[in-house]
């Protein structure tokens, strides 16, 4: 059985909460092979906030190629 590798990336997004929620919904629908590891929302001065996402994909290859 081949090994399974997890590839992660951290993404930081900024904006209002009402702008970030539709973006996250669209991301889930557009990228079904992407899994969330964590999500941290920091609220600054209303309505500004920062969302830090850790996203993962899985493959049988140890390296990741972004093209």
Buried (B, 14 or more C-beta within 10 A) or exposed (E): EEEEEEEEEEEEBEBEEEEBEEEBEEBEEEEEEBEEEEEEEEEEEEEEBBBEBBBBBEBEEEEEEEE
